[in-house]
């Protein structure tokens, strides 16, 4: 029995170590080049740096105009999350409580189709619409509109599925108390959406903050560029400054690490909190 238990522990710890290595490897791939010199980075990102070259962070900060790019990322990401959350919850409410009605079911499948549409298939029409028709390239409004359209289908899907699982007795009690649908949504249903809202905010924030393709298509002027496209300033026809590029990527990841360390209890509580099901 002890021998079988010992073998079970060995397998468990072996799998755990392999999992830790799998998680740690990408971190080393990002962190190691940030301490390399230009000569060391030209030999490969796995070249061991001879010393902790902290000047890379200062140079990357200055060359990428990091404070401006960081501000732009905060504006784009924050505005999109707020708008998408509001519109998504508002659209998902009638779908969730009236899913059996054919009209709302068709609307739900329309949003669901947005999840299946690959972005590459609409890149050119999107650029023509935003650039030639609306002339909203190089503007915060333009890129936020595109991001809202991209994140809204998943937001509506998650909200509507969560609302559909809430007991119908809550709706019936609200109707008896004289609540209209708008008051019912804000006073009763919206406070119950905290767990799914936390999941949606985290999901959308990770996508928006790290996205590179949309800013490359819609923004080509530095004053409105977010962080990710600014990484391209370290690459040219005859040089690749990997050490500075990875330094910017690490600086861009720090806000998420700090935010999680400060709010991890709230994140966990929000993900585990739910409505009382009937």
C-alpha positions as CSV (number, residue, x, y, z in Angstrom):
1,X,0.0,0.0,0.0
2,X,2.8,2.4,0.9
3,X,4.7,1.5,-2.2
4,X,1.6,2.2,-4.4
5,X,1.1,5.5,-2.5
6,X,4.8,6.4,-3.0
7,X,4.5,5.7,-6.8
8,X,1.4,7.8,-6.9
9,X,3.2,10.7,-5.2
10,X,6.2,10.4,-7.5
11,X,3.9,10.6,-10.6
12,X,2.0,13.6,-9.0
13,X,5.1,15.5,-8.1
14,X,6.7,14.8,-11.5
15,X,3.7,16.1,-13.3
16,X,3.7,19.1,-11.0
17,X,7.3,19.9,-11.7
18,X,6.8,19.5,-15.5
19,X,3.8,21.9,-15.2
20,X,6.0,24.5,-13.3
21,X,8.7,24.2,-15.9
22,X,6.1,24.7,-18.7
23,X,4.9,27.9,-17.0
24,X,8.4,29.1,-16.1
25,X,10.0,28.7,-19.5
26,X,8.1,31.5,-21.2
27,X,9.0,33.8,-18.2
28,X,12.7,33.1,-18.7
29,X,12.4,33.7,-22.4
30,X,11.0,37.2,-21.7
31,X,13.2,38.0,-18.7
32,X,16.7,36.9,-19.8
33,X,17.0,39.1,-22.9
34,X,16.1,42.2,-20.8
35,X,19.6,42.0,-19.2
36,X,21.5,41.3,-22.4
37,X,23.7,43.7,-24.2
38,X,23.2,44.3,-28.0
39,X,26.0,41.9,-28.7
40,X,24.6,39.2,-26.5
41,X,21.1,39.5,-27.8
42,X,22.4,39.1,-31.4
43,X,23.7,35.6,-30.4
44,X,20.2,34.5,-29.3
45,X,17.6,35.1,-26.6
46,X,18.9,32.2,-24.5
47,X,22.4,33.6,-24.3
48,X,23.3,34.1,-20.6
49,X,23.9,37.8,-19.8
50,X,27.3,38.5,-18.2
51,X,25.8,41.0,-15.9
52,X,22.4,42.5,-14.9
53,X,22.2,45.3,-17.5
54,X,19.4,47.4,-16.0
55,X,20.0,50.2,-18.5
56,X,17.9,48.3,-21.0
57,X,14.8,49.3,-19.2
58,X,15.7,52.9,-19.1
59,X,16.6,53.0,-22.8
60,X,13.5,51.0,-23.8
61,X,11.4,53.4,-21.6
62,X,12.8,56.4,-23.5
63,X,12.9,55.1,-27.0
64,X,9.3,53.7,-27.0
65,X,7.9,56.8,-25.2
66,X,6.5,54.3,-22.7
67,X,4.4,56.8,-20.6
68,X,2.5,58.0,-23.7
69,X,2.0,54.5,-25.0
70,X,0.9,53.3,-21.5
71,X,-1.7,56.1,-21.3
72,X,-3.1,55.3,-24.7
73,X,-3.4,51.6,-23.8
74,X,-5.2,52.5,-20.5
75,X,-7.6,54.8,-22.4
76,X,-8.4,52.2,-25.1
77,X,-8.6,49.2,-22.8
78,X,-10.6,51.0,-20.1
79,X,-13.1,52.6,-22.4
80,X,-13.7,49.4,-24.3
81,X,-14.3,47.4,-21.2
82,X,-16.8,49.9,-19.7
83,X,-18.7,50.3,-23.0
84,X,-18.7,46.6,-23.8
85,X,-19.8,45.6,-20.2
86,X,-22.7,48.1,-20.2
87,X,-23.9,47.2,-23.7
88,X,-23.3,43.5,-23.3
89,X,-25.2,43.3,-20.0
90,X,-28.1,45.4,-21.4
91,X,-28.4,43.2,-24.5
92,X,-28.0,39.9,-22.7
93,X,-30.8,40.7,-20.2
94,X,-33.8,40.2,-22.5
95,X,-32.0,37.3,-24.2
96,X,-31.4,35.5,-20.9
97,X,-34.9,35.8,-19.5
98,X,-36.7,35.4,-22.8
99,X,-34.5,32.9,-24.6
100,X,-37.5,30.7,-25.6
101,X,-39.0,33.5,-27.6
102,X,-37.9,33.1,-31.2
103,X,-36.9,36.8,-31.8
104,X,-34.5,36.8,-28.8
105,X,-33.1,33.4,-29.7
106,X,-32.3,34.6,-33.2
107,X,-30.6,37.7,-31.8
108,X,-28.5,35.4,-29.6
109,X,-27.4,33.3,-32.6
110,X,-26.5,36.5,-34.4
111,X,-24.1,37.4,-31.6
112,X,-22.9,33.9,-31.5
113,X,-22.0,34.1,-35.2
114,X,-19.7,37.0,-34.3
115,X,-17.6,34.6,-32.3
116,X,-17.2,32.3,-35.3
117,X,-16.2,35.0,-37.8
118,X,-12.4,35.2,-38.2
119,X,-11.0,38.7,-37.9
120,X,-8.8,38.2,-40.9
121,X,-11.9,37.9,-43.1
122,X,-13.0,41.4,-42.2
123,X,-9.7,43.3,-42.0
124,X,-9.9,44.9,-45.4
125,X,-13.6,45.9,-45.2
126,X,-12.9,47.2,-41.7
127,X,-10.0,49.4,-42.9
128,X,-12.0,50.7,-45.8
129,X,-15.0,51.6,-43.5
130,X,-12.9,53.1,-40.7
131,X,-10.4,54.8,-43.0
132,X,-12.1,55.9,-46.2
133,X,-15.7,56.2,-45.1
134,X,-15.7,57.2,-41.5
135,X,-12.1,58.6,-41.4
136,X,-11.5,57.4,-37.9
137,X,-8.1,55.9,-38.3
138,X,-5.5,57.3,-35.8
139,X,-8.3,58.1,-33.4
140,X,-9.3,56.6,-30.0
141,X,-12.9,56.6,-31.1
142,X,-12.2,54.5,-34.2
143,X,-10.2,51.8,-32.5
144,X,-12.5,51.6,-29.5
145,X,-15.5,51.1,-31.8
146,X,-13.7,48.2,-33.5
147,X,-12.8,46.7,-30.1
148,X,-16.3,47.0,-28.8
149,X,-17.6,45.2,-31.9
150,X,-15.0,42.4,-31.4
151,X,-15.5,41.8,-27.7
152,X,-19.3,42.3,-27.6
153,X,-20.3,38.8,-28.9
154,X,-18.4,36.9,-26.2
155,X,-19.6,39.4,-23.5
156,X,-23.3,38.9,-24.6
157,X,-22.8,35.1,-24.7
158,X,-21.4,34.9,-21.1
159,X,-23.9,37.4,-19.6
160,X,-26.9,35.8,-21.3
161,X,-25.9,32.3,-20.2
162,X,-25.5,33.5,-16.6
163,X,-28.8,35.4,-16.6
164,X,-30.6,32.3,-18.0
165,X,-29.5,30.3,-15.0
166,X,-30.9,32.7,-12.5
167,X,-34.2,31.5,-10.9
168,X,-37.3,32.7,-12.7
169,X,-38.8,33.3,-9.2
170,X,-36.7,36.4,-9.0
171,X,-38.4,37.9,-12.1
172,X,-41.8,36.9,-10.9
173,X,-41.2,38.5,-7.5
174,X,-40.0,41.7,-9.2
175,X,-43.1,41.9,-11.4
176,X,-45.3,41.4,-8.3
177,X,-43.5,44.3,-6.6
178,X,-44.2,46.5,-9.6
179,X,-40.8,46.6,-11.2
180,X,-40.5,47.5,-14.9
181,X,-37.9,45.6,-16.9
182,X,-35.3,48.4,-16.7
183,X,-35.6,48.7,-12.9
184,X,-35.6,44.9,-12.7
185,X,-32.3,44.8,-14.6
186,X,-30.5,47.5,-12.6
187,X,-31.9,46.8,-9.1
188,X,-32.1,43.0,-9.1
189,X,-30.2,41.3,-11.9
190,X,-27.2,43.6,-12.4
191,X,-25.9,43.2,-8.8
192,X,-26.0,39.4,-9.3
193,X,-23.6,39.6,-12.4
194,X,-20.5,40.3,-10.3
195,X,-18.9,36.8,-10.9
196,X,-19.4,36.7,-14.6
197,X,-18.4,40.4,-14.9
198,X,-15.1,39.7,-13.2
199,X,-14.5,36.9,-15.7
200,X,-15.5,39.1,-18.7
201,X,-13.3,42.0,-17.5
202,X,-10.2,39.8,-17.1
203,X,-10.8,38.1,-20.4
204,X,-11.3,41.3,-22.4
205,X,-8.5,43.1,-20.6
206,X,-6.0,40.4,-21.5
207,X,-7.1,40.5,-25.2
208,X,-7.2,44.3,-25.5
209,X,-4.0,45.1,-23.7
210,X,-2.0,42.5,-25.7
211,X,-3.5,42.9,-29.1
212,X,-1.2,44.0,-31.9
213,X,-3.1,43.4,-35.1
214,X,-5.9,46.0,-34.8
215,X,-3.5,48.9,-33.8
216,X,-1.2,48.1,-36.6
217,X,-4.1,48.4,-39.1
218,X,-5.8,51.5,-37.7
219,X,-3.0,53.5,-36.1
220,X,0.2,54.6,-37.6
221,X,0.9,57.8,-35.6
222,X,2.8,57.8,-32.3
223,X,0.5,60.1,-30.3
224,X,-2.3,57.4,-30.4
225,X,-0.3,54.2,-30.5
226,X,-0.8,51.8,-27.5
227,X,2.1,49.8,-26.1
228,X,2.2,46.7,-28.3
229,X,2.8,48.5,-31.7
230,X,5.6,50.6,-30.0
231,X,7.7,47.4,-29.8
232,X,8.3,47.8,-33.5
233,X,10.5,50.8,-33.0
234,X,13.3,48.3,-32.0
235,X,13.2,46.4,-35.3
236,X,14.5,47.6,-38.6
237,X,15.9,46.4,-41.9
238,X,19.4,46.0,-40.6
239,X,19.0,45.6,-36.8
240,X,16.9,43.8,-34.2
241,X,17.1,45.1,-30.6
242,X,15.6,42.1,-28.9
243,X,16.9,43.2,-25.5
244,X,14.9,46.5,-25.7
245,X,11.8,44.9,-27.2
246,X,11.6,42.3,-24.4
247,X,12.2,45.1,-21.8
248,X,9.1,46.9,-23.1
249,X,7.0,43.7,-23.1
250,X,8.0,43.1,-19.5
251,X,7.2,46.7,-18.5
252,X,3.8,46.3,-20.2
253,X,3.1,43.1,-18.2
254,X,3.9,44.7,-14.8
255,X,0.6,46.5,-14.4
256,X,-1.3,43.2,-14.6
257,X,1.1,41.6,-12.1
258,X,0.7,44.5,-9.7
259,X,-3.1,44.6,-10.2
260,X,-3.5,40.9,-9.5
261,X,-1.3,41.1,-6.4
262,X,-3.3,44.0,-5.0
263,X,-6.8,42.6,-6.0
264,X,-6.4,38.8,-6.0
265,X,-8.8,38.4,-3.1
266,X,-11.4,40.5,-4.9
267,X,-10.9,38.5,-8.1
268,X,-11.2,35.1,-6.3
269,X,-14.3,36.3,-4.4
270,X,-15.9,37.7,-7.5
271,X,-15.3,34.5,-9.5
272,X,-16.8,32.4,-6.7
273,X,-19.7,34.6,-5.8
274,X,-23.0,33.6,-7.5
275,X,-26.7,34.1,-7.3
276,X,-28.8,31.7,-5.2
277,X,-30.4,29.3,-7.6
278,X,-34.0,28.2,-7.1
